């Protein structure tokens, strides 16, 4: 991956506590997995930045290499990759997602 693309992706992640790389937007998801994660984050009460990978082929392919994760959507919280749809949905169902999304006391 080009350094500039890696820096762009890292900048997006660094500048947002919760960021979802997805197909479409949080107001108009364009795949079922992205729609599921938007709903999970809403139910969890989380504000998040959406990044529509359909608008940027570089990010669409680069995020997979960046995270070493083959699918989209991808959720990052405070700079760390959390997972894709199945992992995040399972965390929500088990009640583990709130701890990940909650701001750390410091």
N, C-alpha and C positions, 0 to 999 in steps of 0.2 A: 504494500500500500504506500502511496505517496506520503511524504512527510506532511505536506500541506493538508491533505485530507484527514490524516490522523490527528493533526492539530485542530482542525475544525470540529471533528467529532469530540475530541477531548475538551475543547472549549465549551461546547454545548453541555456536556456532562458536568463540567466544573461550575458552570454558571447557573445551574438549576438543581435544587435539592432532589426533585423527583422528575425524571424525564422518561417519556415513553416514545421509543422509535416505533412507528406504526405505519400501516397502510391507511391513508386517509387522515382525518383529523378527529379530535375528541368530539367535535360537533357532528361529524359525518364520517364515521369509520367506513372503510371500504373493503373490509374482509371480516369474516366471523370471529377470527381469533383476536383481531384488534378491537372489535366491538365488545368482546367478552372482557378484555383487560380494562377497557374504558369503564365498563359497568362495575367491575371489581373495585377499581380505584375510587369510583364515585361512592359505592357502598361503604368503602373504608373511610370515606370523608377526606380523601387526599386531594390536594391541589397538585396539578402536575403540568409540565410543559410537554406538548405533543410535537413530534417531528415527523412530518409526512414524507416517508421515504419515496413515495411515488413521484414527488416533485423534484427529486434529486437522485439520479441514477448512481452518482458517486457515493453518496451516503447509503443508498439502498444496498449496494454491494460491499462498501467499505465497512459498515457496521458489523457485518457478519464476520469479517476478518478481524476487526478490532476486538470483538468479544470472543472470538473462536466459537461462535454459536451459529448454527446454520439457518435459523428461521427468524422471522419477524412476526409479531412484535417482540421487542426487548425492553425490559424495564431496568432503569438504573436509579438507585437511591443514594444520595450523598456520595456520588462518585464510584459506587460499587455496582457491578452487574448483579441483579437479583435473579433474573431468568426470563423465560418466555411464558406463553399463555398457560400451559399445563402446570408448571411449577408455581407460578404466582396464584393461579386459581386454587390450587391445593393448599398453599400457605394460607390463603384467605379462609378457606373452608375449615382448616384446623385451628384458626385463630392466631397463627404465627405472623401474619402480615402486619398487624398493628404494631408489633415491636420493631419491625424493620422500618416502618413509615414514621414512627414517633420520633420527634426531635430528641437527640441525646441530651441528657442533663449534664451540665458541665462544670 
